[in-house]
Amino acid sequence: MRSDARENRARIVAVARELFADRGLEVPMATVARRAGVGVATLYRRFPTKGSLVTEAFIEQFAVCVSVVDDALSDPDPWRGFCTVISQVCEMQAQDRGFAAAFTAELPDGHIDERTRALRGFAELVQRAKDSGRLRADFAMDDLTLVLMANRGLSAAPAELAPAASRRLVAYLLEAFRAGSNTSLPPPVPLSLDQVLLRR
């Protein structure tokens, strides 16, 4: 790739990341191209689909998510590891409106499917936390999507308040997830992570 082509590509990715973080994934490709100072045809030559651009824009954030899960799995206290994953993922989501793409975008060919590994790791962490008697037995993997959908609603809050609001919401949720509550809940709702991206 020529140096000017590399620069164009890097600028497109940087602009897309900024726009997606600020406005969400509904930003049109034409807006990304205009802000990056390239033609729409140039953008589509580099990124044939919006999904490929979203993936490239958030690949670093996704890697951070994977490392958060890996670190939590190495924590000898599975409840603390579980709380850490929920807290850190929600904090990242509150700071970046396009963050959910890191969980839902398909990785391009040539990349290990780290999303699957991260979700399997989180499922293992959930089971460990249940086995330790600290996480309520009826927590389901679908509840992770429920958490992300609820936390995504905070994108309507002013940017400077969203992280603090997210921390408070997560504190409430973690108390609800703690074992020992006699409150019976409705059954889990089958929710796909892809639904985190749906418009409110």
N, C-alpha and C positions, 0 to 999 in steps of 0.2 A: 504494500500500500504506500502510495506517495505521501510525502510529509504533509502536503496541503489536505489530502484526503483524511489522514490521521487526525489532523487538527479539526477538520469539519466534524468528524465522528465524535471526537472528545467533546467538542462544544455542544453538539446535539444532545449527547448523554447528560452533560452538566445542566443544560437548560431544561431538559425533560425532567430530571430529578427535582429541580427547583420548582417547576410549574406543578408537577404531580404532588409534591409535598405541600405546596401552598393552596392549590385549588382542588386536588383530588384527581382521579384518573379520567374524569370526563373531559379534560382539556383536549381539544381537537389536535390532530397531527399537524394541520396547517398552522396552528398557533405556535406549536413547537418549532416548526421550520422557520416561521417569520422571526421569532425571538432569537433563534440561533443564527439568523442571517444567511440561510441557505434556501434553495428552492424546494418545493414539495417533492419534486422528482428525485432530487439528491437525497432527501430524507428517506424516501421509500427504497432507493437503491441500497442504502446502508441498513435499513430496518424495514423489511417487506411487510411486517404486520405491527400493529400497535402492541401486541403481546410481546414481541421480540424487543421492542424499545423499553417497555415496562420492566422486563426481566433484566436487561442490561443496566437500567437506571438504578435498580434496587438489589443487584447481586451482592453488593457489599453488606447491605443491611441484612440480607438473608443469611450471609455467612456469620454475622454477629448473632443472629437468632440461634443458629446451629450451635455456636460455641456456648451460648447461655445454657442450652439444654445439656450439652456435654459437661459443663462445669457443675450443673445441678446434679447430674447423675454421679459425679465423683464426690459429692457432699455426703458424709456419713449419716447426716440427718435428712431422711427423704422428705419430711414435712417442710423443713427449711428450704430444701432444694425446690420443692413444688411451689412454695410461696415466692421464691426468687424468680422462677420462670414467669409466673403470672405477673408479678410486679414489673419486671424489666421489659417484658414484651408489651405490656399495656403502656408503660412510660414511653417506649419508642413510638408506639402507635399514636399516642397523644401529641407527641412532638412533630409528627410527620403524617399528614393526611393520606399520603400515598403508600404508607408503610405496609398496609395489608397485602399489597402486591407481592411482597417478599414471601408471604405464606402461600399465595394463590397462583402466582405465575409459574408456568412450566419452564423449567430450566432448558436452555438451548442444548442441541446435540453436542456431545463431547464432555458435558458436565455430569458428575455423579449425581444421582437423584437424592440430594441432601434433604429435600423437603420430606421425603418418605422416611429417611433416617431420623430426622428431627422429631417427626410425629411418633415414630416407634419408640424413640428415646423418651418422649414425654409420656407415652402410654406406660412404659416401664416404670417411670418415676411415679405416676399415678398409682400403679399397683403396689409399689414399695410403700408409698405413703399410707395406703389403705391397710397394708399388712402391718404397719407400725401402730395402727390404731389411732392415727392422728387425723386422717382424711376420712370424711364420711363415706360409708360404703356405697351410697347410691350416686356418687359423682361419676359422670359418664364423659367420654371423650367429646361428645357433642356439646358438653357444657363449655369447652374451650371456645368453640365458635360463638356460643351465647355471650361469653365474657367479651370477646372481641367486638361483637355487634353492639353490645351495650357501651363499651368504651369508645367505639367509633362515633357514637352520638355526641361525644364531647367535642368533636370537631366544630360544632356550632358555637362553642364557647370562644371568647377572645383568646388569641394565641398565648398571651402571657398568663392566662389562668388555667388553660387546659391541663398542663402537667399536674398542678396541685389538685385540680378536680379529679383527675385520673387516680392519683394516689389515694384520695378519700374514697372513691368508688371501690378501688381494689381492696382497701382495708375492710370495707363493709362485706365485700364478696368473700374474702378469705375467712372472716368470722363465720359466714354462713356455710363455708365448706368444711370448717373444723368439725371433727367427730365429736359426738356427745350431745348434739342437739336432738331433742325429742320431736322436733317438727317434722311431720311427714310432707313430702313434696310431691307434686304431680310427676308423672313419668318423664324421662328425658325426651327431648324433641329432636328428631333426626335432622340435623342442620349440617350442610356442607360448608367447608371453609370458603368455597367460592361465593357463598351468599353474603360474606362479610363485605364484599365489594358492591352489592346491590344498592341502588339509590334509596335513601330514606323516603 
